[in-house]
Amino acid sequence: MSEVIILSDSNESDSSIYNPINPKIENSQQDSDSDEFDFPEVQFDYITNKNNITDTNKPCQRQRNINSSPKSLNVISNVETSKEIFTSAFPRKRFYTHDMSDSFESDQYEENIHTSQQLIKEPIKKSKNKRKEERLKRQENLIKEKTLKAITVKKLKNIRPGECMKFIKVTLDKYIKEYNFYPEILITLNDTNVLYNFISHLIPKSITWERTIEEDSINENNKIYTKISKQTEKYIIVIWNWNEVVEKLMDDSFCTSISYIRTLLPDYNMTLVIFGIRRYFLYYKKKNKLKNNKGSGSKSYNEIKDFKEYRESPEVSKQQLEMCLAEIQIINKCNSRLIENAADLALMIYQYTKAIAEIPYKLEKKQHFDKEYNWYIAGDNKDTVRVDKDGNGLKRLWQQQFCQFNLSSLEIAEAICSVYKSPAQLVEAYMNCTSADGSKLLKDLPIRRAVGPLTTTRRVGPELSKKVHIMFTSENGDVLLGNND
């Protein structure tokens, strides 16, 4: 049954309207022990509806309505009372529902707060961990860069001249000990601090080189790990004594012996050293001269008495040896050296050792040079003139420019520079005359070769004058200065 509420401004009593429900109100007042105008009951309604966010301001609105319209106070209070009666009809359900919803919502609220806090903390924690990982990664990269830089510096240091000699070793065949030049080789190698050892080579009486290579790398802890390996350089020196050469020339096995070595070592740079062969040819030259001059007597004999080791050897001509040396150089790519004393042979071995040790440095330098200057020729420091900050050297530089011309000399350059002190003066002179006059501007300048009354003079000449004019006035960079250049 719905209630009808009538609002009126008259002073008539409203009891007739509320009389039908007065018994209910009285019963409810007796049950609840509260007055219909008891405002704490309004607060109780406020508490029960507190969880509803959309109705939080309704008690305040009711309070304002009560204060603003006193005439309708009874109606509003009766409405509240009727609501209270309606809700009191199911007290257990109301209180049970209120308690369960409140506890559930409070637990859910706390859970939502806890979840939101976790959601907030997790990105913060992740961001902190991410920043920490990035910082550690940057530190590792920095350590790695420093380690790689140290490896590069060490590698460049090991291949520099002087330092590279520590990583090269000379390996000599054990049969070299039988020659009389063996002690001199040992003295030279010991004096120059060159490492060496004696082994049995595949090629008898040969010399090779072995390089120690240090390969540096970085392990997992950014520590330098060094791997040492040995590398045999593809260079070989074969030493033949003069008597071996004579025997091979006599039986025509000279070139075949070199060809056999080449088949064994196809990729090697080979050098054949013949020791003492010139003295052999000198002996037979003097011996043949002695035969032709039979009347010379003891004088000629004294000249050959010191060549005892050659007396029983067969005679071969120098032309035979030269033909064989040319053949092995062309066909077998074998160089040759004729050495007469032990000191020269020891020096040659040291020079080869030094040159082979510096190969990595020279290759690195060449690669860097080709990378930096791959489109123009290198400018060597030759015939250059230095000019300091005070301008000293400008006159000599101006003279040097004229010396670059063909048919020019220092005297001609001095003659031109004595009249035109700077390039600006010469260019200004060319601008103040025609092209035909400019090409003849310098031809009559006198050139003095020396000082004195007897000295002769000559002139610059039209050819050089024309070239200088083209050089300083032409705007075409491809024009030729003359047919003589």
C-alpha positions in Angstrom: 0.0 0.0 0.0 1.5 3.3 -1.1 1.4 6.4 1.1 0.1 9.7 0.0 1.8 12.7 1.2 0.1 16.1 1.0 2.1 19.3 1.4 0.2 22.3 2.6 0.9 25.8 3.9 -2.2 25.9 6.1 -2.3 25.8 9.8 -4.6 22.9 9.9 -3.7 19.8 11.8 -2.0 17.0 10.0 -3.2 14.4 12.3 -6.0 13.3 10.0 -3.4 12.3 7.5 -1.2 10.3 9.8 -3.9 8.8 12.0 -4.2 5.6 10.0 -0.6 4.7 10.6 -0.3 6.0 14.1 -0.7 2.6 15.7 2.1 1.3 13.6 4.3 4.2 14.5 3.5 3.6 18.2 4.4 0.0 17.9 7.5 0.7 16.1 8.4 3.3 18.7 7.8 0.8 21.4 10.0 -1.8 19.6 12.8 0.5 18.7 12.5 2.8 21.8 13.1 5.8 19.7 11.2 8.9 18.8 10.3 9.8 15.2 12.4 12.9 15.5 15.4 11.1 16.8 18.3 12.3 14.6 20.7 9.5 15.6 18.3 7.3 13.7 19.0 9.4 10.7 22.7 8.8 11.4 22.1 5.1 11.5 20.5 5.2 8.1 23.5 7.2 7.0 25.8 4.5 8.4 23.9 1.7 6.7 24.1 3.6 3.3 27.7 4.6 3.8 29.1 1.9 1.5 27.0 3.3 -1.4 29.3 5.9 -2.8 26.5 7.6 -4.8 24.3 8.2 -1.7 27.0 9.6 0.6 25.7 13.1 0.4 22.0 12.3 0.9 21.9 12.7 4.8 23.4 16.1 4.4 20.8 17.0 1.8 18.1 15.8 4.2 19.6 17.9 7.0 19.5 20.9 4.8 16.0 20.3 3.8 14.9 20.0 7.4 16.6 23.3 8.3 15.3 25.1 5.2 11.6 24.0 5.4 10.3 23.6 8.9 6.7 23.2 7.8 7.5 20.0 6.0 9.5 18.6 8.9 6.7 16.3 10.0 6.3 14.8 6.5 10.0 14.2 6.1 10.3 12.7 9.5 7.3 10.5 8.9 8.9 9.3 5.6 12.0 8.5 7.4 10.0 6.7 10.1 8.2 4.7 7.4 11.5 3.7 5.9 12.7 2.7 9.3 9.5 0.6 9.8 10.1 -1.0 6.5 13.6 -1.9 7.3 12.8 -3.0 10.8 10.4 -5.6 9.4 13.5 -7.6 8.4 16.0 -6.8 11.1 18.0 -9.9 10.9 18.4 -9.8 7.2 19.3 -6.1 7.3 22.0 -6.6 10.0 23.2 -9.8 8.5 23.4 -8.2 5.1 25.0 -5.1 6.4 27.6 -7.0 8.5 28.6 -9.4 5.7 28.7 -6.7 3.0 30.7 -4.4 5.3 33.2 -7.1 6.2 33.4 -8.4 2.6 33.8 -4.9 1.2 36.4 -4.0 3.8 38.4 -7.1 3.0 38.0 -6.4 -0.6 39.1 -2.9 -0.1 42.2 -4.0 1.9 42.9 -6.5 -0.8 42.5 -3.8 -3.5 44.9 -1.6 -1.6 47.4 -4.4 -1.2 47.1 -5.2 -4.9 47.4 -1.6 -5.9 50.5 -1.2 -3.7 52.0 -4.3 -5.3 51.2 -3.0 -8.7 52.9 0.3 -7.8 55.8 -1.4 -6.1 56.4 -3.9 -8.9 57.2 -1.3 -11.7 59.3 0.6 -9.2 61.2 -2.6 -8.3 61.4 -3.5 -12.0 62.7 0.0 -12.8 65.3 -0.3 -10.1 66.4 -3.7 -11.2 66.5 -2.5 -14.8 68.6 0.5 -13.9 70.9 -1.7 -11.8 71.3 -4.1 -14.8 72.0 -1.2 -17.1 74.6 0.2 -14.8 76.3 -3.2 -14.5 76.2 -3.6 -18.2 77.8 -0.2 -18.7 80.5 -1.0 -16.2 81.1 -4.3 -18.0 81.3 -2.6 -21.4 83.7 0.0 -20.0 85.9 -2.7 -18.6 85.7 -4.6 -21.9 86.7 -1.5 -23.9 89.7 -0.8 -21.6 90.8 -4.5 -21.9 90.5 -4.4 -25.7 92.4 -1.1 -25.8 95.1 -2.7 -23.7 95.2 -5.7 -26.1 95.6 -3.3 -29.1 98.4 -1.4 -27.4 100.2 -4.6 -26.5 99.9 -5.9 -30.1 101.2 -2.7 -31.6 104.1 -2.7 -29.1 105.1 -6.3 -29.9 105.4 -5.5 -33.6 107.4 -2.3 -33.3 111.0 -2.3 -34.5 113.4 -3.4 -31.8 110.6 -5.0 -29.7 109.7 -7.4 -32.5 113.2 -9.0 -32.3 112.2 -10.7 -29.1 109.6 -12.8 -30.9 111.8 -14.1 -33.8 114.2 -17.1 -33.6 116.8 -18.2 -36.1 116.9 -21.9 -36.7 120.1 -23.2 -38.2 120.8 -26.6 -39.6 123.3 -28.6 -37.6 125.6 -29.1 -40.6 126.5 -25.4 -40.5 128.7 -26.2 -37.6 131.1 -27.9 -40.0 132.0 -24.6 -41.8 134.7 -22.2 -40.7 132.2 -19.3 -40.7 130.1 -20.9 -37.9 131.9 -19.1 -34.9 131.4 -15.7 -36.5 127.7 -16.3 -37.0 127.3 -17.2 -33.3 129.2 -14.1 -32.2 127.0 -11.8 -34.3 123.7 -13.4 -33.1 124.8 -13.2 -29.4 125.9 -9.6 -29.7 122.6 -8.6 -31.2 120.5 -10.6 -28.7 118.9 -12.7 -31.4 117.4 -16.1 -30.4 118.7 -19.1 -32.3 118.8 -22.9 -32.1 120.2 -25.8 -34.1 118.0 -28.5 -35.6 118.1 -31.0 -38.4 116.5 -29.3 -41.4 114.9 -30.9 -44.4 117.2 -28.9 -46.6 120.9 -29.4 -45.4 122.9 -26.3 -44.5 119.9 -24.0 -44.5 118.6 -21.3 -42.2 114.9 -20.6 -41.5 113.0 -18.4 -39.0 110.3 -19.1 -36.4 108.0 -16.4 -35.0 106.3 -16.5 -31.6 102.8 -15.1 -31.9 100.8 -14.0 -28.8 97.1 -14.0 -29.5 95.2 -12.1 -26.7 91.5 -12.6 -26.1 89.0 -11.8 -23.4 87.4 -14.4 -21.3 84.0 -14.3 -19.5 85.4 -12.2 -16.6 86.9 -9.6 -19.0 90.4 -10.9 -18.2 93.1 -11.1 -20.9 93.8 -14.6 -22.0 97.0 -15.1 -24.0 97.5 -17.9 -26.4 101.1 -18.5 -27.6 101.8 -20.2 -30.9 104.7 -20.8 -33.2 104.8 -19.8 -36.8 107.4 -20.7 -39.4 108.2 -17.8 -41.7 108.4 -18.7 -45.4 111.9 -17.6 -45.9 115.0 -19.8 -46.3 118.7 -19.3 -46.9 120.7 -22.2 -48.4 124.4 -22.0 -48.0 126.7 -23.8 -50.4 130.5 -23.8 -50.1 132.6 -23.1 -53.2 133.6 -26.8 -53.5 130.0 -27.9 -53.6 129.2 -25.4 -56.3 132.2 -26.5 -58.4 131.1 -30.2 -58.1 127.5 -29.3 -59.1 128.7 -27.3 -62.0 130.9 -30.1 -63.2 128.1 -32.7 -63.2 125.4 -30.3 -64.3 123.3 -30.8 -61.1 123.4 -27.1 -60.0 120.0 -26.1 -61.4 118.4 -29.5 -60.7 119.3 -29.3 -57.0 117.6 -25.9 -56.8 114.6 -27.2 -58.6 114.3 -30.1 -56.1 114.4 -27.6 -53.2 111.7 -25.6 -54.8 109.5 -28.6 -55.1 109.9 -29.3 -51.4 109.3 -25.7 -50.5 107.1 -24.2 -53.2 105.8 -21.2 -51.2 109.2 -20.1 -49.7 111.3 -17.1 -50.6 114.6 -18.8 -51.2 118.1 -17.3 -51.3 121.2 -19.2 -52.3 124.5 -18.1 -50.7 127.7 -19.3 -52.3 130.6 -18.9 -49.9 134.2 -18.3 -51.1 133.6 -18.8 -54.9 135.3 -15.5 -55.9 138.5 -16.5 -54.3 138.3 -19.8 -56.3 138.0 -17.8 -59.6 140.8 -15.5 -58.5 143.1 -18.5 -58.0 142.5 -19.9 -61.5 142.8 -16.5 -63.0 146.3 -16.1 -61.4 147.2 -19.7 -62.3 146.3 -19.2 -66.0 148.3 -15.9 -65.9 151.2 -17.8 -64.5 151.0 -20.3 -67.3 151.0 -17.6 -69.9 154.0 -15.8 -68.3 156.4 -18.6 -67.8 159.3 -16.3 -67.5 158.0 -14.5 -64.4 159.6 -17.2 -62.1 159.1 -17.1 -58.3 157.1 -13.9 -58.3 154.1 -15.5 -59.9 154.4 -18.6 -57.7 154.3 -16.5 -54.6 151.0 -15.0 -55.7 149.3 -18.4 -55.7 151.0 -20.2 -52.9 148.3 -19.0 -50.5 145.5 -20.7 -52.5 146.4 -24.3 -51.4 142.8 -25.4 -50.9 142.0 -24.8 -54.6 144.9 -26.7 -56.2 143.2 -30.0 -56.5 139.8 -28.7 -57.4 138.5 -28.9 -61.0 138.3 -25.8 -63.0 135.0 -24.2 -64.0 134.5 -20.9 -65.7 132.8 -17.9 -64.1 130.5 -17.7 -67.1 129.1 -21.2 -66.2 128.2 -20.0 -62.8 126.6 -16.8 -64.0 124.4 -18.8 -66.5 123.2 -21.1 -63.8 122.4 -18.2 -61.4 120.4 -16.5 -64.0 118.5 -19.7 -64.8 117.5 -20.4 -61.1 116.4 -16.8 -60.7 114.1 -16.9 -63.7 112.8 -20.4 -63.4 112.9 -21.2 -59.7 112.5 -17.7 -58.3 115.7 -18.2 -56.3 117.9 -15.2 -55.4 121.7 -15.6 -55.0 124.5 -13.9 -53.1 128.2 -14.4 -53.4 129.9 -13.9 -50.0 133.7 -14.2 -49.3 134.1 -13.8 -45.6 132.4 -15.0 -42.4 131.7 -11.4 -41.1 129.7 -10.6 -44.2 127.7 -13.8 -44.0 126.9 -13.2 -40.3 125.8 -9.6 -41.1 123.6 -10.9 -43.9 121.9 -13.4 -41.5 121.2 -10.6 -39.0 119.8 -8.3 -41.7 117.5 -11.0 -42.9 116.4 -11.7 -39.3 115.6 -8.0 -38.7 113.7 -7.6 -41.9 111.6 -10.7 -41.3 110.9 -9.6 -37.8 109.6 -6.2 -39.0 107.2 -7.6 -41.6 104.0 -7.3 -39.4 104.9 -3.7 -38.5 105.4 -2.8 -42.2 102.2 -4.5 -43.3 100.3 -2.7 -40.6 101.8 0.6 -41.6 101.0 0.0 -45.2 97.4 -0.9 -44.5 97.0 2.2 -42.4 98.7 4.3 -45.1 96.5 2.9 -47.9 93.3 3.5 -45.8 94.2 7.1 -45.0 95.7 8.1 -48.3 94.0 5.9 -50.9 93.4 8.5 -53.5 96.6 10.5 -53.9 100.3 9.9 -53.7 102.1 10.3 -50.4 103.9 13.6 -49.9 107.5 12.9 -48.9 109.5 15.4 -47.0 111.9 16.2 -49.9 113.1 19.6 -51.0 110.6 21.3 -48.7 111.0 24.7 -47.1 110.0 25.3 -43.5 108.3 28.6 -42.6 108.0 29.6 -39.0 105.4 31.8 -37.3 107.5 34.9 -37.8 107.6 34.4 -41.6 111.2 33.3 -41.9 111.5 31.0 -44.9 108.9 32.7 -47.1 111.6 34.1 -49.5 113.2 30.6 -49.8 109.7 29.1 -50.4 109.0 31.7 -53.2 112.3 30.7 -54.8 111.5 27.0 -54.5 108.3 27.4 -56.5 110.2 28.6 -59.5 112.7 25.8 -59.1 109.9 23.3 -59.8 109.7 24.4 -63.5 111.6 22.6 -66.2 114.7 24.5 -67.5 114.8 26.4 -64.2 117.5 26.7 -61.6 118.2 28.4 -58.3 119.9 31.3 -60.2 116.8 31.9 -62.4 114.6 31.8 -59.3 116.7 34.3 -57.5 116.7 36.6 -60.6 112.8 36.5 -60.7 112.4 36.9 -57.0 114.8 39.9 -56.9 112.3 41.8 -59.1 109.0 40.4 -57.8 109.4 39.9 -54.1 106.1 38.0 -53.6 103.5 36.1 -55.6 101.1 39.0 -55.1 103.5 41.4 -56.9 103.9 39.0 -59.9 100.1 38.4 -60.2 99.5 42.2 -60.0 102.0 42.8 -62.8 100.2 40.1 -65.0 96.9 41.8 -64.3 98.2 45.2 -65.5 99.2 43.9 -68.9 97.8 42.0 -71.8 98.1 38.2 -72.2 100.7 38.7 -75.0 102.8 41.1 -72.9 102.4 38.9 -69.8 104.0 35.9 -71.6 107.1 38.0 -72.3 107.2 39.7 -69.0 110.1 37.7 -67.6 112.1 36.8 -70.7 114.6 39.7 -70.5 115.4 39.4 -66.8 119.2 39.1 -66.4 120.7 36.1 -64.6 124.1 36.6 -62.9 126.0 33.3 -62.3 128.8 34.9 -60.1 130.3 38.1 -58.9 133.1 39.8 -60.8 134.0 41.6 -64.0 134.6 38.4 -66.0 131.3 36.8 -65.2 128.8 36.3 -68.0 125.1 36.9 -67.9 122.2 35.3 -69.6 118.4 35.9 -69.6 115.4 34.0 -68.4 114.2 33.4 -71.9 110.7 33.4 -73.5 110.0 29.7 -72.9 110.2 29.8 -69.1 108.5 33.2 -69.1 105.5 31.8 -71.0 105.2 28.8 -68.6 105.3 31.1 -65.5 102.6 33.3 -67.1 100.3 30.3 -67.8 100.9 29.0 -64.3 99.8 32.2 -62.5 97.0 33.3 -64.8 95.3 30.2 -66.2 91.9 29.3 -64.7 91.9 25.9 -66.3 93.6 23.3 -64.2 94.1 20.9 -67.1 96.1 23.2 -69.3 99.6 22.1 -70.1 102.5 24.4 -69.3 104.5 23.3 -72.4 105.6 20.4 -74.4 108.9 20.0 -72.5 107.2 19.1 -69.2 
